[in-house]
Amino acid sequence: MPGTMPHQVVAPRTFFEIEVGRRDGEILGHFHGRAIYEQVRDKYGARFAFLGLAPVLPDGRVDIRAIGRDQWLVDGALLYVRQGRPRPA
């Protein structure tokens, strides 16, 4: 249809994932073969602390509605909370 913009379907959890620039602190354990670090920093230097595993729905998808303010995903299933300045509303 002329004049329409192409669109792309993106998984909603993509909007809640941190682009990790650096992993800091102790390794707290492992999940699906990947280390769980005490803290991570995004590519801009903001710091996030490990909170726990992301909440999941019965079908195994991450329940993005249950992710709180200043909480973000790392590696698709690990939940981290921002330390310091909160993100804007």
PDB file of N, CA, C and O in Angstrom:
ATOM      1  N   MET A   1       0.846  -1.175   0.000  1.00  0.00           N
ATOM      2  CA  MET A   1       0.000   0.000   0.000  1.00  0.00           C
ATOM      3  C   MET A   1       0.897   1.246   0.000  1.00  0.00           C
ATOM      4  O   MET A   1       1.726   1.398   0.898  1.00  0.00           O
ATOM      5  N   PRO A   2       0.751   2.123  -0.971  1.00  0.00           N
ATOM      6  CA  PRO A   2       1.595   3.317  -1.054  1.00  0.00           C
ATOM      7  C   PRO A   2       1.432   4.206   0.179  1.00  0.00           C
ATOM      8  O   PRO A   2       0.333   4.383   0.704  1.00  0.00           O
ATOM      9  N   GLY A   3       2.540   4.749   0.612  1.00  0.00           N
ATOM     10  CA  GLY A   3       2.500   5.704   1.717  1.00  0.00           C
ATOM     11  C   GLY A   3       2.532   5.079   3.097  1.00  0.00           C
ATOM     12  O   GLY A   3       2.532   5.806   4.090  1.00  0.00           O
ATOM     13  N   THR A   4       2.559   3.769   3.196  1.00  0.00           N
ATOM     14  CA  THR A   4       2.608   3.163   4.526  1.00  0.00           C
ATOM     15  C   THR A   4       4.044   2.824   4.882  1.00  0.00           C
ATOM     16  O   THR A   4       4.872   2.568   4.008  1.00  0.00           O
ATOM     17  N   MET A   5       4.321   2.826   6.141  1.00  0.00           N
ATOM     18  CA  MET A   5       5.654   2.510   6.635  1.00  0.00           C
ATOM     19  C   MET A   5       5.750   1.014   6.911  1.00  0.00           C
ATOM     20  O   MET A   5       4.823   0.432   7.473  1.00  0.00           O
ATOM     21  N   PRO A   6       6.837   0.397   6.533  1.00  0.00           N
ATOM     22  CA  PRO A   6       7.011  -1.012   6.900  1.00  0.00           C
ATOM     23  C   PRO A   6       7.166  -1.117   8.415  1.00  0.00           C
ATOM     24  O   PRO A   6       7.664  -0.189   9.053  1.00  0.00           O
ATOM     25  N   HIS A   7       6.754  -2.213   8.980  1.00  0.00           N
ATOM     26  CA  HIS A   7       6.897  -2.379  10.416  1.00  0.00           C
ATOM     27  C   HIS A   7       7.602  -3.697  10.710  1.00  0.00           C
ATOM     28  O   HIS A   7       7.672  -4.598   9.874  1.00  0.00           O
ATOM     29  N   GLN A   8       8.109  -3.768  11.904  1.00  0.00           N
ATOM     30  CA  GLN A   8       8.831  -4.951  12.327  1.00  0.00           C
ATOM     31  C   GLN A   8       8.255  -5.382  13.666  1.00  0.00           C
ATOM     32  O   GLN A   8       8.033  -4.550  14.546  1.00  0.00           O
ATOM     33  N   VAL A   9       8.015  -6.658  13.823  1.00  0.00           N
ATOM     34  CA  VAL A   9       7.534  -7.167  15.097  1.00  0.00           C
ATOM     35  C   VAL A   9       8.748  -7.449  15.966  1.00  0.00           C
ATOM     36  O   VAL A   9       9.654  -8.181  15.567  1.00  0.00           O
ATOM     37  N   VAL A  10       8.758  -6.858  17.170  1.00  0.00           N
ATOM     38  CA  VAL A  10       9.870  -7.008  18.097  1.00  0.00           C
ATOM     39  C   VAL A  10       9.334  -7.626  19.373  1.00  0.00           C
ATOM     40  O   VAL A  10       8.273  -7.232  19.858  1.00  0.00           O
ATOM     41  N   ALA A  11      10.048  -8.581  19.916  1.00  0.00           N
ATOM     42  CA  ALA A  11       9.642  -9.189  21.184  1.00  0.00           C
ATOM     43  C   ALA A  11       9.611  -8.099  22.249  1.00  0.00           C
ATOM     44  O   ALA A  11      10.576  -7.345  22.372  1.00  0.00           O
ATOM     45  N   PRO A  12       8.521  -7.993  23.029  1.00  0.00           N
ATOM     46  CA  PRO A  12       8.413  -6.931  24.035  1.00  0.00           C
ATOM     47  C   PRO A  12       9.569  -6.903  25.026  1.00  0.00           C
ATOM     48  O   PRO A  12       9.968  -5.830  25.478  1.00  0.00           O
ATOM     49  N   ARG A  13      10.113  -8.071  25.370  1.00  0.00           N
ATOM     50  CA  ARG A  13      11.180  -8.072  26.373  1.00  0.00           C
ATOM     51  C   ARG A  13      12.425  -7.362  25.876  1.00  0.00           C
ATOM     52  O   ARG A  13      13.256  -6.952  26.686  1.00  0.00           O
ATOM     53  N   THR A  14      12.579  -7.202  24.560  1.00  0.00           N
ATOM     54  CA  THR A  14      13.725  -6.491  23.998  1.00  0.00           C
ATOM     55  C   THR A  14      13.841  -5.094  24.586  1.00  0.00           C
ATOM     56  O   THR A  14      14.948  -4.594  24.783  1.00  0.00           O
ATOM     57  N   PHE A  15      12.716  -4.463  24.864  1.00  0.00           N
ATOM     58  CA  PHE A  15      12.717  -3.100  25.404  1.00  0.00           C
ATOM     59  C   PHE A  15      13.163  -3.056  26.857  1.00  0.00           C
ATOM     60  O   PHE A  15      13.427  -1.977  27.388  1.00  0.00           O
ATOM     61  N   PHE A  16      13.251  -4.211  27.508  1.00  0.00           N
ATOM     62  CA  PHE A  16      13.623  -4.273  28.916  1.00  0.00           C
ATOM     63  C   PHE A  16      15.013  -4.856  29.134  1.00  0.00           C
ATOM     64  O   PHE A  16      15.398  -5.108  30.276  1.00  0.00           O
ATOM     65  N   GLU A  17      15.766  -5.075  28.076  1.00  0.00           N
ATOM     66  CA  GLU A  17      17.085  -5.687  28.205  1.00  0.00           C
ATOM     67  C   GLU A  17      18.180  -4.627  28.241  1.00  0.00           C
ATOM     68  O   GLU A  17      18.130  -3.632  27.518  1.00  0.00           O
ATOM     69  N   ILE A  18      19.171  -4.865  29.100  1.00  0.00           N
ATOM     70  CA  ILE A  18      20.333  -3.985  29.205  1.00  0.00           C
ATOM     71  C   ILE A  18      21.359  -4.427  28.164  1.00  0.00           C
ATOM     72  O   ILE A  18      21.608  -5.620  27.991  1.00  0.00           O
ATOM     73  N   GLU A  19      21.937  -3.473  27.489  1.00  0.00           N
ATOM     74  CA  GLU A  19      23.081  -3.777  26.635  1.00  0.00           C
ATOM     75  C   GLU A  19      24.313  -3.673  27.537  1.00  0.00           C
ATOM     76  O   GLU A  19      24.830  -2.582  27.778  1.00  0.00           O
ATOM     77  N   VAL A  20      24.766  -4.810  28.024  1.00  0.00           N
ATOM     78  CA  VAL A  20      25.836  -4.855  29.026  1.00  0.00           C
ATOM     79  C   VAL A  20      27.166  -4.443  28.416  1.00  0.00           C
ATOM     80  O   VAL A  20      27.592  -4.954  27.380  1.00  0.00           O
ATOM     81  N   GLY A  21      27.804  -3.498  29.098  1.00  0.00           N
ATOM     82  CA  GLY A  21      29.124  -3.056  28.685  1.00  0.00           C
ATOM     83  C   GLY A  21      30.212  -3.713  29.511  1.00  0.00           C
ATOM     84  O   GLY A  21      31.315  -3.961  29.024  1.00  0.00           O
ATOM     85  N   ARG A  22      29.884  -3.998  30.793  1.00  0.00           N
ATOM     86  CA  ARG A  22      30.868  -4.597  31.701  1.00  0.00           C
ATOM     87  C   ARG A  22      30.146  -5.347  32.814  1.00  0.00           C
ATOM     88  O   ARG A  22      29.084  -4.923  33.269  1.00  0.00           O
ATOM     89  N   ARG A  23      30.719  -6.451  33.247  1.00  0.00           N
ATOM     90  CA  ARG A  23      30.172  -7.234  34.363  1.00  0.00           C
ATOM     91  C   ARG A  23      31.127  -7.057  35.533  1.00  0.00           C
ATOM     92  O   ARG A  23      32.339  -7.209  35.380  1.00  0.00           O
ATOM     93  N   ASP A  24      30.573  -6.732  36.719  1.00  0.00           N
ATOM     94  CA  ASP A  24      31.388  -6.393  37.892  1.00  0.00           C
ATOM     95  C   ASP A  24      31.030  -7.251  39.097  1.00  0.00           C
ATOM     96  O   ASP A  24      29.975  -7.883  39.148  1.00  0.00           O
ATOM     97  N   GLY A  25      31.936  -7.252  40.061  1.00  0.00           N
ATOM     98  CA  GLY A  25      31.676  -7.907  41.337  1.00  0.00           C
ATOM     99  C   GLY A  25      31.871  -9.410  41.281  1.00  0.00           C
ATOM    100  O   GLY A  25      32.412  -9.963  40.324  1.00  0.00           O
ATOM    101  N   GLU A  26      31.412 -10.039  42.333  1.00  0.00           N
ATOM    102  CA  GLU A  26      31.558 -11.482  42.452  1.00  0.00           C
ATOM    103  C   GLU A  26      30.569 -12.220  41.557  1.00  0.00           C
ATOM    104  O   GLU A  26      29.530 -11.683  41.172  1.00  0.00           O
ATOM    105  N   ILE A  27      30.915 -13.447  41.239  1.00  0.00           N
ATOM    106  CA  ILE A  27      29.975 -14.324  40.546  1.00  0.00           C
ATOM    107  C   ILE A  27      29.130 -14.976  41.632  1.00  0.00           C
ATOM    108  O   ILE A  27      29.653 -15.664  42.508  1.00  0.00           O
ATOM    109  N   LEU A  28      27.820 -14.755  41.567  1.00  0.00           N
ATOM    110  CA  LEU A  28      26.907 -15.250  42.588  1.00  0.00           C
ATOM    111  C   LEU A  28      26.456 -16.686  42.332  1.00  0.00           C
ATOM    112  O   LEU A  28      26.008 -17.376  43.248  1.00  0.00           O
ATOM    113  N   GLY A  29      26.577 -17.121  41.107  1.00  0.00           N
ATOM    114  CA  GLY A  29      26.153 -18.460  40.721  1.00  0.00           C
ATOM    115  C   GLY A  29      26.093 -18.545  39.215  1.00  0.00           C
ATOM    116  O   GLY A  29      26.652 -17.707  38.508  1.00  0.00           O
ATOM    117  N   HIS A  30      25.414 -19.557  38.734  1.00  0.00           N
ATOM    118  CA  HIS A  30      25.273 -19.754  37.290  1.00  0.00           C
ATOM    119  C   HIS A  30      23.827 -20.094  36.961  1.00  0.00           C
ATOM    120  O   HIS A  30      23.127 -20.709  37.765  1.00  0.00           O
ATOM    121  N   PHE A  31      23.387 -19.692  35.781  1.00  0.00           N
ATOM    122  CA  PHE A  31      22.040 -19.995  35.300  1.00  0.00           C
ATOM    123  C   PHE A  31      22.150 -20.341  33.825  1.00  0.00           C
ATOM    124  O   PHE A  31      22.619 -19.529  33.027  1.00  0.00           O
ATOM    125  N   HIS A  32      21.728 -21.520  33.468  1.00  0.00           N
ATOM    126  CA  HIS A  32      21.832 -22.016  32.088  1.00  0.00           C
ATOM    127  C   HIS A  32      23.250 -21.858  31.534  1.00  0.00           C
ATOM    128  O   HIS A  32      23.445 -21.479  30.379  1.00  0.00           O
ATOM    129  N   GLY A  33      24.230 -22.159  32.387  1.00  0.00           N
ATOM    130  CA  GLY A  33      25.618 -22.143  31.948  1.00  0.00           C
ATOM    131  C   GLY A  33      26.279 -20.780  31.900  1.00  0.00           C
ATOM    132  O   GLY A  33      27.440 -20.676  31.505  1.00  0.00           O
ATOM    133  N   ARG A  34      25.571 -19.737  32.290  1.00  0.00           N
ATOM    134  CA  ARG A  34      26.150 -18.386  32.260  1.00  0.00           C
ATOM    135  C   ARG A  34      26.318 -17.863  33.678  1.00  0.00           C
ATOM    136  O   ARG A  34      25.473 -18.101  34.541  1.00  0.00           O
ATOM    137  N   ALA A  35      27.404 -17.155  33.911  1.00  0.00           N
ATOM    138  CA  ALA A  35      27.677 -16.605  35.232  1.00  0.00           C
ATOM    139  C   ALA A  35      26.697 -15.484  35.575  1.00  0.00           C
ATOM    140  O   ALA A  35      26.329 -14.681  34.718  1.00  0.00           O
ATOM    141  N   ILE A  36      26.284 -15.446  36.841  1.00  0.00           N
ATOM    142  CA  ILE A  36      25.440 -14.354  37.358  1.00  0.00           C
ATOM    143  C   ILE A  36      26.367 -13.443  38.154  1.00  0.00           C
ATOM    144  O   ILE A  36      26.870 -13.821  39.212  1.00  0.00           O
ATOM    145  N   TYR A  37      26.582 -12.256  37.641  1.00  0.00           N
ATOM    146  CA  TYR A  37      27.457 -11.304  38.316  1.00  0.00           C
ATOM    147  C   TYR A  37      26.671 -10.451  39.293  1.00  0.00           C
ATOM    148  O   TYR A  37      25.489 -10.169  39.095  1.00  0.00           O
ATOM    149  N   GLU A  38      27.359 -10.046  40.358  1.00  0.00           N
ATOM    150  CA  GLU A  38      26.768  -9.208  41.387  1.00  0.00           C
ATOM    151  C   GLU A  38      26.232  -7.897  40.787  1.00  0.00           C
ATOM    152  O   GLU A  38      25.160  -7.425  41.167  1.00  0.00           O
ATOM    153  N   GLN A  39      26.985  -7.323  39.856  1.00  0.00           N
ATOM    154  CA  GLN A  39      26.592  -6.076  39.210  1.00  0.00           C
ATOM    155  C   GLN A  39      26.987  -6.103  37.743  1.00  0.00           C
ATOM    156  O   GLN A  39      27.894  -6.829  37.336  1.00  0.00           O
ATOM    157  N   VAL A  40      26.288  -5.297  36.962  1.00  0.00           N
ATOM    158  CA  VAL A  40      26.661  -5.053  35.574  1.00  0.00           C
ATOM    159  C   VAL A  40      26.579  -3.555  35.327  1.00  0.00           C
ATOM    160  O   VAL A  40      25.917  -2.819  36.059  1.00  0.00           O
ATOM    161  N   ARG A  41      27.256  -3.130  34.296  1.00  0.00           N
ATOM    162  CA  ARG A  41      27.149  -1.733  33.841  1.00  0.00           C
ATOM    163  C   ARG A  41      26.730  -1.764  32.385  1.00  0.00           C
ATOM    164  O   ARG A  41      27.184  -2.607  31.611  1.00  0.00           O
ATOM    165  N   ASP A  42      25.851  -0.828  32.019  1.00  0.00           N
ATOM    166  CA  ASP A  42      25.461  -0.766  30.614  1.00  0.00           C
ATOM    167  C   ASP A  42      26.540  -0.026  29.831  1.00  0.00           C
ATOM    168  O   ASP A  42      27.536   0.420  30.399  1.00  0.00           O
ATOM    169  N   LYS A  43      26.336   0.099  28.536  1.00  0.00           N
ATOM    170  CA  LYS A  43      27.369   0.722  27.696  1.00  0.00           C
ATOM    171  C   LYS A  43      27.572   2.203  28.004  1.00  0.00           C
ATOM    172  O   LYS A  43      28.544   2.800  27.540  1.00  0.00           O
ATOM    173  N   TYR A  44      26.658   2.809  28.789  1.00  0.00           N
ATOM    174  CA  TYR A  44      26.784   4.221  29.177  1.00  0.00           C
ATOM    175  C   TYR A  44      27.384   4.377  30.571  1.00  0.00           C
ATOM    176  O   TYR A  44      27.616   5.499  31.021  1.00  0.00           O
ATOM    177  N   GLY A  45      27.637   3.259  31.263  1.00  0.00           N
ATOM    178  CA  GLY A  45      28.237   3.304  32.592  1.00  0.00           C
ATOM    179  C   GLY A  45      27.259   3.217  33.746  1.00  0.00           C
ATOM    180  O   GLY A  45      27.695   3.190  34.897  1.00  0.00           O
ATOM    181  N   ALA A  46      25.945   3.171  33.494  1.00  0.00           N
ATOM    182  CA  ALA A  46      24.973   3.043  34.579  1.00  0.00           C
ATOM    183  C   ALA A  46      25.139   1.669  35.235  1.00  0.00           C
ATOM    184  O   ALA A  46      25.388   0.674  34.555  1.00  0.00           O
ATOM    185  N   ARG A  47      24.999   1.627  36.559  1.00  0.00           N
ATOM    186  CA  ARG A  47      25.245   0.409  37.329  1.00  0.00           C
ATOM    187  C   ARG A  47      23.924  -0.248  37.726  1.00  0.00           C
ATOM    188  O   ARG A  47      22.958   0.430  38.074  1.00  0.00           O
ATOM    189  N   PHE A  48      23.901  -1.580  37.667  1.00  0.00           N
ATOM    190  CA  PHE A  48      22.725  -2.367  38.004  1.00  0.00           C
ATOM    191  C   PHE A  48      23.145  -3.518  38.909  1.00  0.00           C
ATOM    192  O   PHE A  48      24.188  -4.132  38.684  1.00  0.00           O
ATOM    193  N   ALA A  49      22.341  -3.821  39.937  1.00  0.00           N
ATOM    194  CA  ALA A  49      22.633  -4.904  40.875  1.00  0.00           C
ATOM    195  C   ALA A  49      21.673  -6.069  40.637  1.00  0.00           C
ATOM    196  O   ALA A  49      20.501  -5.869  40.319  1.00  0.00           O
ATOM    197  N   PHE A  50      22.187  -7.283  40.797  1.00  0.00           N
ATOM    198  CA  PHE A  50      21.369  -8.477  40.589  1.00  0.00           C
ATOM    199  C   PHE A  50      20.224  -8.508  41.588  1.00  0.00           C
ATOM    200  O   PHE A  50      20.420  -8.273  42.780  1.00  0.00           O
ATOM    201  N   LEU A  51      19.026  -8.802  41.091  1.00  0.00           N
ATOM    202  CA  LEU A  51      17.826  -8.851  41.925  1.00  0.00           C
ATOM    203  C   LEU A  51      17.282 -10.270  42.024  1.00  0.00           C
ATOM    204  O   LEU A  51      16.807 -10.674  43.085  1.00  0.00           O
ATOM    205  N   GLY A  52      17.343 -11.027  40.945  1.00  0.00           N
ATOM    206  CA  GLY A  52      16.837 -12.394  40.938  1.00  0.00           C
ATOM    207  C   GLY A  52      16.496 -12.820  39.522  1.00  0.00           C
ATOM    208  O   GLY A  52      16.865 -12.163  38.549  1.00  0.00           O
ATOM    209  N   LEU A  53      15.793 -13.919  39.429  1.00  0.00           N
ATOM    210  CA  LEU A  53      15.351 -14.390  38.120  1.00  0.00           C
ATOM    211  C   LEU A  53      14.110 -13.625  37.693  1.00  0.00           C
ATOM    212  O   LEU A  53      13.284 -13.247  38.523  1.00  0.00           O
ATOM    213  N   ALA A  54      13.989 -13.403  36.415  1.00  0.00           N
ATOM    214  CA  ALA A  54      12.833 -12.689  35.874  1.00  0.00           C
ATOM    215  C   ALA A  54      11.572 -13.532  36.092  1.00  0.00           C
ATOM    216  O   ALA A  54      11.625 -14.760  36.008  1.00  0.00           O
ATOM    217  N   PRO A  55      10.440 -12.875  36.371  1.00  0.00           N
ATOM    218  CA  PRO A  55       9.177 -13.608  36.515  1.00  0.00           C
ATOM    219  C   PRO A  55       8.752 -14.176  35.167  1.00  0.00           C
ATOM    220  O   PRO A  55       8.896 -13.512  34.140  1.00  0.00           O
ATOM    221  N   VAL A  56       8.236 -15.381  35.163  1.00  0.00           N
ATOM    222  CA  VAL A  56       7.813 -16.009  33.914  1.00  0.00           C
ATOM    223  C   VAL A  56       6.336 -16.393  33.966  1.00  0.00           C
ATOM    224  O   VAL A  56       5.771 -16.644  35.030  1.00  0.00           O
ATOM    225  N   LEU A  57       5.740 -16.429  32.796  1.00  0.00           N
ATOM    226  CA  LEU A  57       4.352 -16.846  32.630  1.00  0.00           C
ATOM    227  C   LEU A  57       4.303 -18.371  32.528  1.00  0.00           C
ATOM    228  O   LEU A  57       5.342 -18.998  32.318  1.00  0.00           O
ATOM    229  N   PRO A  58       3.128 -18.981  32.671  1.00  0.00           N
ATOM    230  CA  PRO A  58       3.022 -20.440  32.567  1.00  0.00           C
ATOM    231  C   PRO A  58       3.585 -21.017  31.268  1.00  0.00           C
ATOM    232  O   PRO A  58       4.021 -22.168  31.244  1.00  0.00           O
ATOM    233  N   ASP A  59       3.580 -20.231  30.189  1.00  0.00           N
ATOM    234  CA  ASP A  59       4.103 -20.736  28.915  1.00  0.00           C
ATOM    235  C   ASP A  59       5.613 -20.533  28.770  1.00  0.00           C
ATOM    236  O   ASP A  59       6.184 -20.835  27.721  1.00  0.00           O
ATOM    237  N   GLY A  60       6.262 -20.020  29.828  1.00  0.00           N
ATOM    238  CA  GLY A  60       7.713 -19.866  29.818  1.00  0.00           C
ATOM    239  C   GLY A  60       8.230 -18.515  29.367  1.00  0.00           C
ATOM    240  O   GLY A  60       9.427 -18.250  29.477  1.00  0.00           O
ATOM    241  N   ARG A  61       7.355 -17.652  28.860  1.00  0.00           N
ATOM    242  CA  ARG A  61       7.791 -16.314  28.442  1.00  0.00           C
ATOM    243  C   ARG A  61       7.974 -15.428  29.671  1.00  0.00           C
ATOM    244  O   ARG A  61       7.310 -15.620  30.690  1.00  0.00           O
ATOM    245  N   VAL A  62       8.889 -14.448  29.565  1.00  0.00           N
ATOM    246  CA  VAL A  62       9.100 -13.487  30.650  1.00  0.00           C
ATOM    247  C   VAL A  62       7.848 -12.626  30.785  1.00  0.00           C
ATOM    248  O   VAL A  62       7.316 -12.130  29.793  1.00  0.00           O
ATOM    249  N   ASP A  63       7.385 -12.456  32.019  1.00  0.00           N
ATOM    250  CA  ASP A  63       6.210 -11.624  32.291  1.00  0.00           C
ATOM    251  C   ASP A  63       6.668 -10.176  32.418  1.00  0.00           C
ATOM    252  O   ASP A  63       6.982  -9.713  33.514  1.00  0.00           O
ATOM    253  N   ILE A  64       6.704  -9.463  31.293  1.00  0.00           N
ATOM    254  CA  ILE A  64       7.218  -8.093  31.299  1.00  0.00           C
ATOM    255  C   ILE A  64       6.343  -7.148  32.118  1.00  0.00           C
ATOM    256  O   ILE A  64       6.817  -6.103  32.566  1.00  0.00           O
ATOM    257  N   ARG A  65       5.065  -7.502  32.321  1.00  0.00           N
ATOM    258  CA  ARG A  65       4.193  -6.648  33.143  1.00  0.00           C
ATOM    259  C   ARG A  65       4.582  -6.691  34.613  1.00  0.00           C
ATOM    260  O   ARG A  65       4.223  -5.791  35.372  1.00  0.00           O
ATOM    261  N   ALA A  66       5.308  -7.720  35.024  1.00  0.00           N
ATOM    262  CA  ALA A  66       5.723  -7.860  36.417  1.00  0.00           C
ATOM    263  C   ALA A  66       7.095  -7.239  36.688  1.00  0.00           C
ATOM    264  O   ALA A  66       7.560  -7.232  37.828  1.00  0.00           O
ATOM    265  N   ILE A  67       7.731  -6.727  35.657  1.00  0.00           N
ATOM    266  CA  ILE A  67       9.032  -6.081  35.840  1.00  0.00           C
ATOM    267  C   ILE A  67       8.790  -4.662  36.346  1.00  0.00           C
ATOM    268  O   ILE A  67       8.083  -3.873  35.719  1.00  0.00           O
ATOM    269  N   GLY A  68       9.390  -4.357  37.490  1.00  0.00           N
ATOM    270  CA  GLY A  68       9.162  -3.065  38.131  1.00  0.00           C
ATOM    271  C   GLY A  68       9.994  -1.941  37.556  1.00  0.00           C
ATOM    272  O   GLY A  68      10.853  -2.143  36.698  1.00  0.00           O
ATOM    273  N   ARG A  69       9.717  -0.766  38.047  1.00  0.00           N
ATOM    274  CA  ARG A  69      10.453   0.430  37.644  1.00  0.00           C
ATOM    275  C   ARG A  69      11.930   0.251  37.974  1.00  0.00           C
ATOM    276  O   ARG A  69      12.277  -0.238  39.049  1.00  0.00           O
ATOM    277  N   ASP A  70      12.779   0.639  37.065  1.00  0.00           N
ATOM    278  CA  ASP A  70      14.228   0.550  37.213  1.00  0.00           C
ATOM    279  C   ASP A  70      14.735  -0.880  37.293  1.00  0.00           C
ATOM    280  O   ASP A  70      15.837  -1.121  37.788  1.00  0.00           O
ATOM    281  N   GLN A  71      13.936  -1.840  36.807  1.00  0.00           N
ATOM    282  CA  GLN A  71      14.377  -3.229  36.723  1.00  0.00           C
ATOM    283  C   GLN A  71      14.567  -3.583  35.255  1.00  0.00           C
ATOM    284  O   GLN A  71      13.775  -3.188  34.400  1.00  0.00           O
ATOM    285  N   TRP A  72      15.619  -4.325  34.979  1.00  0.00           N
ATOM    286  CA  TRP A  72      15.995  -4.630  33.606  1.00  0.00           C
ATOM    287  C   TRP A  72      16.454  -6.073  33.484  1.00  0.00           C
ATOM    288  O   TRP A  72      16.878  -6.681  34.466  1.00  0.00           O
ATOM    289  N   LEU A  73      16.368  -6.618  32.282  1.00  0.00           N
ATOM    290  CA  LEU A  73      16.802  -7.988  32.000  1.00  0.00           C
ATOM    291  C   LEU A  73      18.233  -8.021  31.482  1.00  0.00           C
ATOM    292  O   LEU A  73      18.673  -7.134  30.750  1.00  0.00           O
ATOM    293  N   VAL A  74      18.944  -9.065  31.882  1.00  0.00           N
ATOM    294  CA  VAL A  74      20.269  -9.362  31.355  1.00  0.00           C
ATOM    295  C   VAL A  74      20.237 -10.819  30.926  1.00  0.00           C
ATOM    296  O   VAL A  74      19.737 -11.671  31.660  1.00  0.00           O
ATOM    297  N   ASP A  75      20.758 -11.108  29.760  1.00  0.00           N
ATOM    298  CA  ASP A  75      20.786 -12.467  29.225  1.00  0.00           C
ATOM    299  C   ASP A  75      19.392 -13.092  29.159  1.00  0.00           C
ATOM    300  O   ASP A  75      19.256 -14.313  29.233  1.00  0.00           O
ATOM    301  N   GLY A  76      18.370 -12.270  29.023  1.00  0.00           N
ATOM    302  CA  GLY A  76      17.009 -12.749  28.802  1.00  0.00           C
ATOM    303  C   GLY A  76      16.257 -13.266  30.005  1.00  0.00           C
ATOM    304  O   GLY A  76      15.035 -13.404  29.938  1.00  0.00           O
ATOM    305  N   ALA A  77      16.949 -13.565  31.133  1.00  0.00           N
ATOM    306  CA  ALA A  77      16.248 -14.170  32.259  1.00  0.00           C
ATOM    307  C   ALA A  77      16.691 -13.667  33.631  1.00  0.00           C
ATOM    308  O   ALA A  77      16.065 -13.994  34.639  1.00  0.00           O
ATOM    309  N   LEU A  78      17.759 -12.881  33.681  1.00  0.00           N
ATOM    310  CA  LEU A  78      18.262 -12.379  34.951  1.00  0.00           C
ATOM    311  C   LEU A  78      17.769 -10.956  35.153  1.00  0.00           C
ATOM    312  O   LEU A  78      17.870 -10.122  34.253  1.00  0.00           O
ATOM    313  N   LEU A  79      17.237 -10.682  36.334  1.00  0.00           N
ATOM    314  CA  LEU A  79      16.666  -9.369  36.625  1.00  0.00           C
ATOM    315  C   LEU A  79      17.646  -8.551  37.453  1.00  0.00           C
ATOM    316  O   LEU A  79      18.131  -9.001  38.491  1.00  0.00           O
ATOM    317  N   TYR A  80      17.925  -7.353  36.980  1.00  0.00           N
ATOM    318  CA  TYR A  80      18.819  -6.421  37.669  1.00  0.00           C
ATOM    319  C   TYR A  80      18.064  -5.122  37.925  1.00  0.00           C
ATOM    320  O   TYR A  80      17.170  -4.751  37.164  1.00  0.00           O
ATOM    321  N   VAL A  81      18.431  -4.436  39.004  1.00  0.00           N
ATOM    322  CA  VAL A  81      17.802  -3.166  39.343  1.00  0.00           C
ATOM    323  C   VAL A  81      18.857  -2.066  39.255  1.00  0.00           C
ATOM    324  O   VAL A  81      19.998  -2.233  39.684  1.00  0.00           O
ATOM    325  N   ARG A  82      18.440  -0.947  38.689  1.00  0.00           N
ATOM    326  CA  ARG A  82      19.363   0.188  38.508  1.00  0.00           C
ATOM    327  C   ARG A  82      19.745   0.776  39.842  1.00  0.00           C
ATOM    328  O   ARG A  82      18.901   0.940  40.723  1.00  0.00           O
ATOM    329  N   GLN A  83      21.013   1.093  39.994  1.00  0.00           N
ATOM    330  CA  GLN A  83      21.543   1.735  41.191  1.00  0.00           C
ATOM    331  C   GLN A  83      21.811   3.193  40.875  1.00  0.00           C
ATOM    332  O   GLN A  83      22.286   3.513  39.786  1.00  0.00           O
ATOM    333  N   GLY A  84      21.513   4.083  41.814  1.00  0.00           N
ATOM    334  CA  GLY A  84      21.766   5.499  41.559  1.00  0.00           C
ATOM    335  C   GLY A  84      20.550   6.181  40.963  1.00  0.00           C
ATOM    336  O   GLY A  84      19.416   5.897  41.348  1.00  0.00           O
ATOM    337  N   ARG A  85      20.791   7.087  40.017  1.00  0.00           N
ATOM    338  CA  ARG A  85      19.749   7.923  39.427  1.00  0.00           C
ATOM    339  C   ARG A  85      18.677   7.057  38.749  1.00  0.00           C
ATOM    340  O   ARG A  85      19.020   6.225  37.910  1.00  0.00           O
ATOM    341  N   PRO A  86      17.382   7.230  39.090  1.00  0.00           N
ATOM    342  CA  PRO A  86      16.317   6.461  38.434  1.00  0.00           C
ATOM    343  C   PRO A  86      16.086   6.926  37.006  1.00  0.00           C
ATOM    344  O   PRO A  86      16.403   8.063  36.653  1.00  0.00           O
ATOM    345  N   ARG A  87      15.537   6.048  36.195  1.00  0.00           N
ATOM    346  CA  ARG A  87      15.197   6.425  34.824  1.00  0.00           C
ATOM    347  C   ARG A  87      13.977   7.333  34.846  1.00  0.00           C
ATOM    348  O   ARG A  87      13.165   7.241  35.765  1.00  0.00           O
ATOM    349  N   PRO A  88      13.830   8.204  33.861  1.00  0.00           N
ATOM    350  CA  PRO A  88      12.669   9.101  33.817  1.00  0.00           C
ATOM    351  C   PRO A  88      11.373   8.313  33.624  1.00  0.00           C
ATOM    352  O   PRO A  88      11.360   7.236  33.027  1.00  0.00           O
ATOM    353  N   ALA A  89      10.288   8.881  34.144  1.00  0.00           N
ATOM    354  CA  ALA A  89       8.967   8.220  34.031  1.00  0.00           C
ATOM    355  C   ALA A  89       8.442   8.230  32.629  1.00  0.00           C
ATOM    356  O   ALA A  89       7.352   7.717  32.374  1.00  0.00           O
TER     357      ALA A  89
END
